[in-house]
Amino acid sequence: AALAFTSLWVLVVSTLVLCVSSLVPRKTLALVAFFGWIMLTEAVCQVLGQVTNDDRFYLLGMLHDFEQVGPWIFGRRPPFDFPPSWSLAALGGLFLASLSILAWRLRRLEVVA
């Protein structure tokens, strides 16, 4: 279970970081953009979840998705009131979007070369 969770974490986060770094010209800007995106989405989902009292808004935050999937993988009760498969789908969508952007950026580099 530990290997599955850490593999999921590394796969999703590393492709997202590579995606962001392929979109910006400087590594400092990529770091700021990555952490800014994480902080913004986490803040928005936290506010929307608290205001509406609806746990489904936590699907918008990547860290909340890992927080939902982690206990489920380890056989414990997830903290939010929606199926962990929804969080897996959200993480999968983020992973596929990051891969698509990376592929698009690499194709542009191949055309120039």
N, C-alpha and C positions, 0 to 999 in steps of 0.2 A: 504494500500500500504506500509506503514511504517513497519507493522508487517511482510509482505511478504519479503521485502528487508532485514530486520534485521535477519529474520529466515534463509534466504538463506546464508547470510554472516556468521552467527554463525555456521551453519551446515557445510559449506565447509571448513572454516578456522579451526574449532575444529577437524574435522576428519583429516585434513592435519597435524596439530600439533601432534595429537595422533599417526598418522602414522610415522612421523619423530621420535618421542620419542620412539616408539617401535623398531626402527632400530638401535639406538645408546645406548651405555651403561650408559652415564651420561646425566643428565638434562641440564648441561651447554653446552655440545656438541650438544644436540638437539636444544637448543635455537639458537646457532650460525648457525647450519645447516638450520634451518627454515628461519631465516632472510637472510642468505647468498643465499639461493635458491630464495627467493622473490626478493632480490636486483639483482641477476644475471639475472633472467628471465626478469625482468622489464628493465634492461639496454640493454639486447640483443634485445628485441622487440622494444624498443625506437630507437636504432641505426638502425636496419633493416627498421623500418617504415620511418625514416627520410631519409635514404640513397636511398631507392627505391621509396619513395613517395607512398607507398601502405599501407593503413590502416589495411589490413588484418593481417599484422605482429603483431599488437597489441593484437591479440587473444592469443599470447604466454604468455602474462603477466596476472596473476590473478587479480591484482589491476586494470588493464585496462579493464578486463572483467566486473568487478563490476562497473567501471566507465561507461561502455556502457549500462549495464542492469539497473542501478539505475534510470537514467532519464526516461528510457522507462517504468519502473514500475510506476513511478509517473506521467506519461502522458506528458512528455516533449521530446524534440528532442534529440536523442543520439548524442554524439560528433563525432563518427567515421562513416565512409562511408561503413558500412556493417550491415546486419540485427542483431538486438539484440539477436535473437534466436541462432545465431552462438556463441555468448558469453555464453548464457545459456548452450549450448551443451558443450562448453569447460569447464565450471564450473562443469557440470554434469560428464564429463569424469574424471576430477580431483577428484571429490568426489568418484566416483566408483573405481578409481585406489587406492585411499587412503583406502577405505573400503576393497578392495581385499587384499592389503598388511596387513592390520590389521587382517583380517580373517586368512591369511596364518600364521602370527606370533602367533595368538592364538591357531591355530591347532598344531603348533610345541610345544607350552607349554603344551597342553593337552596330547600329546604323551609322554612327559617326566614325567609328573605327573602320 
